[in-house]
Amino acid sequence: MLDPEELYDLDPDVPELDRPVLLCGLDGFVDAGGIGGLIHDQVIDHLEHVPVATFDVDQLLDYRSRRPTMTYV
């Protein structure tokens, strides 16, 4: 098992956060109408935001589950 602290890097310029909020958007084939992308655009365009960490996506994402469906005819 990986050390959880090796999964991310904290940004050195992050100000002290008194009431931080973490938003996590997950997408997939059940994302009706692409709402995840629409919410992302609204947050980025209209709310103050500061990145606080960068994650090692290769350690967190199971690429095997993202393979396209194969149909035999």
Backbone as CSV, one residue per row, in Angstrom:
resi,resn,N_x,N_y,N_z,CA_x,CA_y,CA_z,C_x,C_y,C_z
1,MET,0.845,-1.176,0.000,0.000,0.000,0.000,0.888,1.236,0.000
2,LEU,0.471,2.233,-0.765,1.234,3.472,-0.861,1.035,4.348,0.370
3,ASP,2.058,5.122,0.655,1.961,6.117,1.723,1.043,7.236,1.228
4,PRO,-0.049,7.546,1.917,-0.985,8.580,1.453,-0.327,9.941,1.216
5,GLU,0.740,10.255,1.940,1.399,11.544,1.749,2.178,11.616,0.442
6,GLU,2.389,10.478,-0.214,3.070,10.471,-1.508,2.097,10.691,-2.669
7,LEU,0.816,10.792,-2.379,-0.196,10.958,-3.424,-0.434,12.403,-3.811
8,TYR,0.110,13.357,-3.055,-0.150,14.764,-3.343,1.049,15.626,-2.969
9,ASP,1.092,16.824,-3.572,2.064,17.858,-3.226,1.293,19.100,-2.834
10,LEU,1.593,19.650,-1.677,0.939,20.878,-1.238,1.595,22.081,-1.886
11,ASP,0.801,23.046,-2.280,1.302,24.286,-2.865,1.957,25.116,-1.762
12,PRO,3.195,25.572,-1.953,3.874,26.325,-0.888,3.293,27.713,-0.645
13,ASP,2.525,28.254,-1.588,1.992,29.614,-1.458,0.561,29.668,-0.961
14,VAL,0.062,28.590,-0.389,-1.323,28.546,0.079,-1.454,29.421,1.326
15,PRO,-2.413,30.355,1.309,-2.644,31.152,2.517,-3.290,30.289,3.601
16,GLU,-3.263,30.787,4.839,-3.922,30.055,5.918,-5.426,30.019,5.642
17,LEU,-6.002,28.842,5.753,-7.409,28.649,5.425,-8.208,28.490,6.702
18,ASP,-9.159,29.417,6.932,-9.964,29.320,8.149,-11.217,28.473,7.940
19,ARG,-11.782,28.464,6.735,-12.973,27.649,6.435,-12.854,27.083,5.022
20,PRO,-11.899,26.187,4.792,-11.712,25.673,3.429,-12.872,24.782,2.987
21,VAL,-13.101,24.775,1.690,-14.119,23.916,1.077,-13.439,23.139,-0.041
22,LEU,-13.646,21.850,-0.065,-13.096,21.008,-1.113,-14.236,20.569,-2.022
23,LEU,-14.113,20.856,-3.305,-15.077,20.384,-4.294,-14.395,19.305,-5.112
24,CYS,-15.070,18.204,-5.273,-14.532,17.098,-6.054,-15.556,16.729,-7.116
25,GLY,-15.172,16.860,-8.365,-16.083,16.527,-9.455,-15.644,15.242,-10.130
26,LEU,-16.524,14.271,-10.158,-16.246,13.001,-10.804,-17.113,12.894,-12.051
27,ASP,-16.530,12.370,-13.120,-17.313,12.241,-14.345,-17.428,10.772,-14.732
28,GLY,-18.205,10.537,-15.728,-18.385,9.167,-16.196,-19.560,9.089,-17.147
29,PHE,-19.921,7.884,-17.517,-20.978,7.712,-18.512,-22.364,8.060,-17.972
30,VAL,-22.520,8.234,-16.672,-23.820,8.563,-16.113,-23.958,10.058,-15.795
31,ASP,-23.070,10.892,-16.333,-23.112,12.333,-16.106,-24.170,12.945,-17.034
32,ALA,-25.392,13.005,-16.568,-26.518,13.468,-17.385,-26.305,14.897,-17.861
33,GLY,-26.259,15.078,-19.169,-26.161,16.404,-19.750,-24.825,17.090,-19.537
34,GLY,-23.802,16.369,-19.093,-22.506,16.985,-18.869,-22.516,17.992,-17.739
35,ILE,-23.362,17.776,-16.734,-23.524,18.750,-15.649,-22.232,18.980,-14.879
36,GLY,-21.371,17.958,-14.785,-20.095,18.120,-14.089,-19.241,19.210,-14.711
37,GLY,-19.184,19.229,-16.040,-18.431,20.263,-16.753,-19.043,21.636,-16.588
38,LEU,-20.371,21.713,-16.598,-21.051,22.994,-16.423,-20.801,23.572,-15.031
39,ILE,-20.863,22.730,-14.017,-20.604,23.193,-12.656,-19.150,23.643,-12.531
40,HIS,-18.236,22.892,-13.094,-16.817,23.266,-13.070,-16.623,24.656,-13.661
41,ASP,-17.211,24.891,-14.839,-17.058,26.190,-15.499,-17.625,27.320,-14.644
42,GLN,-18.762,27.106,-14.016,-19.358,28.137,-13.166,-18.474,28.459,-11.963
43,VAL,-17.947,27.437,-11.323,-17.090,27.653,-10.149,-15.828,28.416,-10.553
44,ILE,-15.178,27.983,-11.611,-13.929,28.615,-12.043,-14.166,30.052,-12.501
45,ASP,-15.261,30.291,-13.213,-15.524,31.622,-13.762,-16.070,32.612,-12.747
46,HIS,-16.760,32.160,-11.695,-17.503,33.089,-10.848,-17.145,33.087,-9.366
47,LEU,-16.347,32.138,-8.906,-16.011,32.084,-7.486,-14.504,32.219,-7.289
48,GLU,-14.119,32.849,-6.191,-12.712,32.936,-5.852,-12.222,31.538,-5.489
49,HIS,-11.092,31.152,-6.026,-10.577,29.810,-5.770,-9.050,29.831,-5.761
50,VAL,-8.491,28.932,-4.973,-7.046,28.811,-4.846,-6.697,27.325,-4.804
51,PRO,-5.894,26.836,-5.728,-5.452,25.443,-5.629,-4.575,25.274,-4.390
52,VAL,-4.780,24.192,-3.656,-3.993,23.956,-2.448,-3.107,22.716,-2.562
53,ALA,-3.395,21.836,-3.511,-2.600,20.623,-3.658,-2.701,20.109,-5.087
54,THR,-1.697,19.363,-5.484,-1.683,18.678,-6.770,-1.575,17.185,-6.484
55,PHE,-2.453,16.401,-7.091,-2.494,14.969,-6.834,-1.804,14.190,-7.950
56,ASP,-1.213,13.066,-7.613,-0.609,12.165,-8.583,-1.725,11.283,-9.155
57,VAL,-2.296,11.717,-10.241,-3.466,11.063,-10.812,-3.163,9.622,-11.212
58,ASP,-1.950,9.354,-11.672,-1.605,7.997,-12.080,-1.716,7.003,-10.926
59,GLN,-1.529,7.468,-9.712,-1.662,6.590,-8.549,-3.113,6.429,-8.106
60,LEU,-3.971,7.382,-8.466,-5.350,7.383,-7.985,-6.365,6.842,-8.988
61,LEU,-6.032,6.852,-10.272,-6.986,6.466,-11.308,-6.681,5.074,-11.836
62,ASP,-7.692,4.232,-11.860,-7.565,2.894,-12.434,-7.906,2.999,-13.918
63,TYR,-6.878,3.075,-14.741,-7.093,3.270,-16.174,-7.798,2.077,-16.816
64,ARG,-7.701,0.914,-16.224,-8.374,-0.259,-16.788,-9.885,-0.083,-16.802
65,SER,-10.431,0.671,-15.846,-11.878,0.859,-15.799,-12.354,1.866,-16.839
66,ARG,-11.434,2.570,-17.502,-11.797,3.577,-18.505,-11.685,3.066,-19.934
67,ARG,-11.463,1.780,-20.087,-11.342,1.246,-21.435,-12.711,1.259,-22.112
68,PRO,-12.727,1.492,-23.422,-14.011,1.522,-24.132,-14.663,0.144,-24.158
69,THR,-15.972,0.151,-24.267,-16.734,-1.087,-24.358,-16.471,-1.747,-25.709
70,MET,-16.269,-3.045,-25.701,-16.041,-3.766,-26.941,-17.281,-4.614,-27.245
71,THR,-17.723,-4.555,-28.495,-18.886,-5.324,-28.924,-18.467,-6.298,-30.027
72,TYR,-18.783,-7.558,-29.830,-18.487,-8.571,-30.858,-19.726,-8.760,-31.723
73,VAL,-19.530,-8.775,-33.037,-20.617,-8.992,-33.985,-20.348,-10.267,-34.759
